[in-house]
Structures are given as C-alpha cells and as structure tokens.
Amino acid sequence: MKYVIALVLSFLSLLGFAQSKKEIKKFKIKSTTVTVVDSKEDTNGKLKKESYEKYDSNGNVVEEEEYNKDGSFKKKATRKFNKNNDVVEEITFDEKGTVKKKTVTEYKDKNPATEIVYDAQGKVLEKTIFTFNALGEKIQELTYDDKGKTIKKSLFTYDKNGLKTEKKTYNGAGELIQTKKYTYEY
C-alpha cells in the first residue's frame, strides 16, 4: 500500500499538484515522496527515492530530504516556522545525518531582521543584518563573521513599481565583487 501511495504522490508531484501550498492545505497532505526508475541504468525497474517533503498544517515544508541518483541518502533539512509562516530555524544535515549548520532568523514587522548561522557545535559562523526602507523593500544586507568583522555587503535598488533593478555586492574591504541587474518585460 505504501508503494502505491508513494507512486501516486510521485506522479502528482510531477504534475505540480502536490507542490502548491494551497493544495497541500486543502487536501491535508502530510508528505510527498518522489521516486524514480531510471530505465537506462536499471533494467530491473527498481524504484529509487529522489526526494521527500513533510508538511505542517499550513502547508510549510518542515522536513526535506534529498537522495543521490542511486537512491542513497544525500542530505536533510528541518524547519520551524513562526505564526506568520516565516522560517525561524533551519537545520541542515549531511549524508551521515550529522548536523552541518543551523540558521536562525529573527523578524521585525514581518521582515527578516537578522539571520545567524551556527556550526554543528553551536558556534556562530556568520550573522546577517537586513535593512528595509519605508516601503518594505530590502535595501541592504550586511554579513559579519564570528568576530563581528564585515565579510559582505549587498545593496539593492528598485524601480518606481517596487521591482528590484540591481543588487551590488561588496567584499569586506568594500570592493565591488558583483553587480546583478534585473530587467522586466511587460
């Protein structure tokens, strides 16, 4: 029976059905498992797990697993959400199930204010502080290392419609390292 359910959910996810948060809530879907049979590599038709997602009652992905092409476990992430369905904690695990990092995000006025990344031992790796303008547009990200030294700064600009037009990223020395431009067709 589990085999049939996994196959049906795999098919539905390929159609984009189970990927919609609205449908996940409406049909009270608890999880989605995607399995594949690679006909070129496996003439026996053996099902291999590709991914797994577990949802909360709001349709948020609280657990996500990825698998290698051979079906072996690759990595996992777990998430916790606040009352606004924003991710407040994400823990990532490696192929052995060991914690790689933990990311904690704090919000102010529905926008992320800070994001702190910890290593497996709980040591701070980096901290990012977000700044928003009066329109709620993110205008700056400042990322610091564990000692409080700036390692990256990103500045964002927007057009009159509130669409992002540019992101400039600078290294810790203030040197421009990348410019991304966004254009839109109407």
N, C-alpha and C positions, 0 to 999 in steps of 0.2 A: 504494500500500500504506500509506504514512504517513497518507493521508487517511482510510482505513478504520480504522486503529488510533486516530487522533485522535477519530473519530466514536464508536467503541466505548467508548473511555475516557471521553468526554464523557457518554455515556449511562450508563455505570456510575457515574460520579461523581454524576450526578443522582439515582441510586438510593441514594446514600450508601455504595456498595460500596467505592470507592477512597479514601474519607475515613477509614476505620478503619485505625489504625496496625497492628493485628493482621493485617488482610488484606493490607496493603502488604508486611509482612514475610513472611507465608505465601506469597503469590504472587510475591514478589520483584519488585514493581512498582518501576520506576526513576523514572517520572514520570507526571504526569497533565496533559492539556491539555483545557481546556473551551472549546468553540467554540459559537457561536450563529448562528442565522439568524433575523433579525427580519423576519417576513413583512410587517408593516405598513410598514416603512421601506425594505425592499429586495425588490422584486418579482422580481429575478433569482435569488434564493435563494443569495446569496453567503455562505459561511462566514466568520465573523469570530471571531478569537481573543478570549476573555474572560479566561482566566487559565491559568497554567502553574505546576506544582509539581514539583520534583525532590526525590527522597528518598535518604537513605543506607540502608545495610543494616539499620539499626534502625528504619526507618520514619519517621525525623525529616525534616521539611521543611528541606532545606539551601538551597534556592533557590525563590523565589516571585516570580512576575511578574503584574502586573495590566494590563489593557488598557482603553482608552476604548470607548464604545459603537460607534465607527466602526472598531474593531479596531486603532487606533494604540496604540503602547506608552505606558503611563502611569507605572509605577514598578516597582522591583525591590528585593528584599531577599535577602541571603545570610546564612546562619547557620552557626556552628560549635558543636559540642556536646562536652561532656566525657564521661567514661566512664559517668556516671550518666544520660546523655541530657538534661542540662540545657543550655540555650543559654548559651554563654560569650561569644559575639561575634555581633553582628548589624550588618550594614552595609546602609543603605538608599540607593538611587539614585533620581534624578529621571528625568523623561521623556527627557532627553538622555543618560542613562547616567552622569551625574556623581554622585559621592558626595555625599550630603546630610549624613549623620551616621553615626557608628559608636558602638555601645553595647557596652561590655564589662562582663560580670557575673562577680564572684568569689563562690565558695561556701564555706561553713563548715558542717560537719556536715549536708550535703545541703540547706541553706537558703541563699538568696542573702544575702551579707553586704554587698556594695557593688555599685553599678551606676554606671558612669561613662559619660557621653555626650560624645562629641567631635564637633567640626565637621569639614568636609572637609579642613582644614589640620592636623588633629590637636590643635587647641586644646580644652581642657576647657570644655564648656558648663555642665554640672551634674554633681553627684555625689550619689547617694542611698545612705544607710546604713540597713540594715534591722535591727530588733531583734526577737528571738523569745523567748517565755517557755519554761519548762522542758518544756511540753507540745508545743513545736514550732509554736505559734500566733504569727503575726506580730502584734506589738503596737504597733510604731512604724516609721514611715518618716520620715527626716529628709533633706530635699533642700537642697543648698547650691549657690550659683553658683560661677563660676570663681575668685572671690576668697575663698571659704570662708564667705560670708555665708548664713545660713539664708533660704531663699526659700519653703519649705513644710514643714509638719509634719503628719503624719497619725497618729492614734491609733485603735487597733482594740480592740473588746471582743467577748467570746464568751459564749455561754450554757454551762450545765453539760454539754451534749453536744459542746462544742467547735465549735459553729456560730457564725459571725460574726454579731453582732447590730447592731453600729454601727461606723461609720467617721466620725471627726470630723477635718476638715482645717482647718488654720490657715495664715494667710499669714506672711510673715517677721516681721511686727510682733507676732505672737502672737494676732491677731484671728481668731475663728472665721469661716470663709468658707463652710463647707458641712458638713451632717450627713447621712449616709446611714444609713437604718435597714433592717435585713434581718429579714423575718418568714418563718416557715415553717409550712406546713400539714402535719400528719401524718395 
